[in-house]
Amino acid sequence: MKKSISRVISLLLVFAMLFAFGACGSDEKDVVTTDPTTTLSDQADATTQANNQDTSSTSTTGDKVDTSQTSKNPLETEVKLPQGTAEILAAYTDVLNFAKTSKPAYKKVEYQVLPEKERKIDSGIVDRLLGLASKFMTTEDEAKEKPQVSDKNSNMRWFPVYKSDKGCLLTDTSAIKEAKCEKLSNGSFKITILLKEEMNPEPYDENTKRCSSYTGKMFGPLAKAEIDKEIDGIPVIKKADYSLKYYNCKAVLVYNPVNKHIVTLDQFMSTLITLSGKIVLLPEFSGTAVLNNTMNIYDVKY
């Protein structure tokens, strides 16, 4: 009985590693505090609020927006709206890099969803185990209940790009599927960048200070080496093949064009995971699953 339980737990740990993308973007030493009473609205509501807010409106959490972002540098000042993919990417990079060096205070939530309707595994047992793997992930409710809170001048390690001293490393516009910038009614600019899909992208490597994938130069994909390390350490797994296709990776940035202060930053990643393998006492299996990862940064105060 104990051996059976051990095998199940080992298997769940592997799947948890595969699906819990948020785990690689959270370090207790870097989180200053948490606000258990703060909640964040749904993605769609947050985007709508960002579009409609003015300089005296509240943030997506109900907290007051730092009016110094707009009162010191009125949004009425004319700033050219970035046009074309190159200009939009340059503006996004400039604002994110400025945030990395300015080290503003901000709140962040990050969570994952493993939709049951998008799991197609030919083994019922493995499919059920995948469902249980969700218990190892940060849920939307958990993330919103206890957002990560970073004070001004704190470590920006877990602000995109994770572990880099830059906010965006992407320069190749051919990696961008769609880019647009619009001026909101309050004068803020809203940039939306959607990347092309990419197979097995690697994240930024803080040791070499390089990144081989365009997804990793803007987002935080999970390194295959981390998954392989976990799989190799579990003897009940006799065979494991997998691939990760990142698609619909989208960044939505709302900012003050006068002082380059971020209002909100949202990043969304979808990953198609193709699996096949053999686990002790279980038949060989194969199939696919989709993981959706959401990150929201808000209540930014410079």
N, C-alpha and C positions, 0 to 999 in steps of 0.2 A: 504494500500500500504506500509506504513512504517513498519507494522508488518511483512509483507511478506519479505521485504528486510532484516529486522532484523533476521528472521529465516534463510535466505540463508547465511547471514554473519556468524551467529553462527555456522551453519553447516560447512562452509568453514574453520572456525577457528579450529574446531575439526579435520577435515581432514588435515589441515596444520600441526597441532600438531603431527598427526600420521605419516605424510610423511616427514616433514622437520627435518631430523636428524641433519643437520648442525646447527640448532638453538641451540642445546645443547652443541655444541663444539665451541661457539664463545662468547666472553665477551669483550665488548668495552674497559673495564678498563684494560684488559690484552694486548690489541693490541697496540703496541707502535706507529706505523705509517703505512701508506699504500703507495704503489708505483703504481700510476695510469697508468704509461707508460709501466710497465712490463707485458709481456704476456708469457704464457706457452704453449708449443706445445701439441699436442694431446697425450693421454696416450701411444699409440704405438710408436710415435716419441720420446717421452721422454725416454722410455725404451731403444729404439735403440741408442739414443744419449749416454745414460749412459753406454751402452755396449761398445761403440766405442771411448769414450772420452779418451784423454791422459792427462798428468799432465799439459799441457799448453792449453788445449781446453777450450771452453766456457761452461757455465752451460746451463740448459734447457731453460733459459730465454734469453740467449745471453750475460749475465754478465760474467765477468771473474771468473774462479774458484780460490779460495784462494790457491795459489801455496804453501803456508807454510804447507798445509796439506801433501804435497808430498815431497817438497824440503828439509824439515827438517828431515823427516823420509822416505828415498827413498823406493819406493815399491819393489825395486829389492831385498831388504832384505828377506830372506826366512822365511816364516811363514807357518805353517802346515795348509792345507785346512781342515776345519771341515768336518767330514764324519759321516754319521748316524744321525738319528733324534735327539738323545740326545746331541751330540756335536754341531749340527747346532742350536738347540734351545738355548744352553748355549752361543754360540757365539753371536747370535742375542740379547739375554738378556744382555750380557756384554756390547755390543756396545750401546744399547738403554739406559741402566742404566748410562753408562759413559756420554752420552749426557745430561741426566737429571741433573747430578751433575756439568758438565762442563759449562752448559748454553751457548752454542754457539749462534751466530746470525743465523737466517734462515728466509726463506720465505715459506708461506704455502697457498695452495688453497684447498678449500673443496666445493663440490657441489653435487647435487642430480638430478637424472633423474627418472621420473615415466613413463615408456614406454607405450604408448597408446595400442600397439599391445599385451601387456601382462596384460591388464586390462580385466577382465571377470566378469562384474557386471550385474545381471539380471534386473536392473532398469536403463532405459535410462537416467532418470533425475539424479540419483546418479552418473552414469558414467560420465555425463557431468560436474557435480560438482567436481568430482575427477580431471578431466582435468583442471578445474579452480584452483584447489588447487595448481597446479604447480606454480602459480603466487606468492605463499607465500614462495616458496623454493628459495635457492640460485642456480642460473643457472651456467652452465659451463663458459659462456662468462662473466658473472658478477664476478665470482670468479677469473678468469684469468686477468680481467681488473684491479681489485683492490685486489691483494694478501695481506694476512696478513703478516706484517713484524715485526719480533721480533729482537731487538738489543741484542748484547752480554750481558750476565748477567741479562737478563730480566726474568720475571716470566715464568716458564716452565709448567704452569698449563694446557695449551692447546697443549702440546706436548705429544704424546702417552706414557703411558696410561693417559688419561685425569684425572686431579685432584689428581693423585698419584705422590709420589716422586720417583717412579720407572718407568722405561721405558717398562718393561715387567714383568708380575707377573705369567705367565704360567710356570708350572713345570711338568705337567702331559703330557708326550709324547703320551699317548693314545688318546688325543684330536686332534692330528695332523693327517690329512689325507695324506699329502705329504710334504716332506721337501727336499730341495736340495741346494747345494752350489757349485758354479763354479768360476773359476779364469778367469777374463777378460783379454784381450790382454794388458792392461796397468798395470796389477798387482792387480787391485782392486778385492775384493771378492763380489760376488752377491749371496745373500741368498733369497730363495723363500720359504715361509711357507704357506700352505693351511690347514685351520682347517676343521674339520668335521662339518656337519650341527648341529644346536642346536635350540630347541624350547624355545621361550620366555627368552632369556638370559638377565641377569641384568648387568648393568655397575658397575664399581668400586664405592664403597660408601666411600666418604671422611670422613664421620662422624664415621663410624665403622672401617674404613681403611681395609675393607674386600671386597671380590668379590666372589659371589657364582657361577658364570658361567665361563667357559673357554674362551668364546668369549670375555667377558668383561675384561679378564686378558691381552688381547692383543689389542683389538679394543674398539670402543665406541658405543655399542648398546644403544638404547633408553629405559629407564626404563618404564615398564608398569604402574607403580604408577603415573608417570607424565601424561600419557595418561588418566588414570582413573580419575585423578583429574580434567582434562579439561572436560571430558565427564560428570562427576557428576555435574559440575557447569552450564550446559546448559540444561534448562528445556524442550526445543523442542525435545530433544532426549529421547524417551520413552524406547528404548531398544538398547543395543549395546554389541555385543559379537565379539571378535576378537582374533587372535593369530598371533604371529610373528615367522616365521621360518627363521633363518639366515643361508645362505649357500654361497658357493664360497667366503668365507672370506679369503682374501689373502694379505699377507704382502711381499713386495719386497724391500730388503735393499741392497744398494751398498755402500761399505765402504772401507777405507784404513786399511788393516789388521795389519799394523805396529803400527799406532798410534790410531787406533779405531775411526777415524774420519768418520762421515757419509758424503757420497757424495749426495745420494738421498734416500728418504724413501717414498714408495707408499703403501697405504692401500686401498683395495677395499672390499666393503660389498654388498651383495645382500640379500634382505629380501622379502620373500613371505608373504603377508598380507592377511589373510582370514577374511572376514567381514560378519556380518549379523546384522540386526537391524531394528528399526522402528523409523521414524521421523515424527513429526506432519505434517499433510497434504500430506504426501507421503506414498506410499505403502511400505510394508515390502520389504527388499531387502537382497541379499546375493551375495557373489562372492569373487573374489581374485584380487589382484594387486601386482605388483612387484616394489620395490624401489631399485635403484642402487645408492650407495654412494661412492664417490671417494675423497681421500685425497692425496695430493702431497706435500712433503717437499723437498726443494731444496735450492741451493745457501747457503749452510751451511758453516759458518766461525767460527772456534774455536779461 
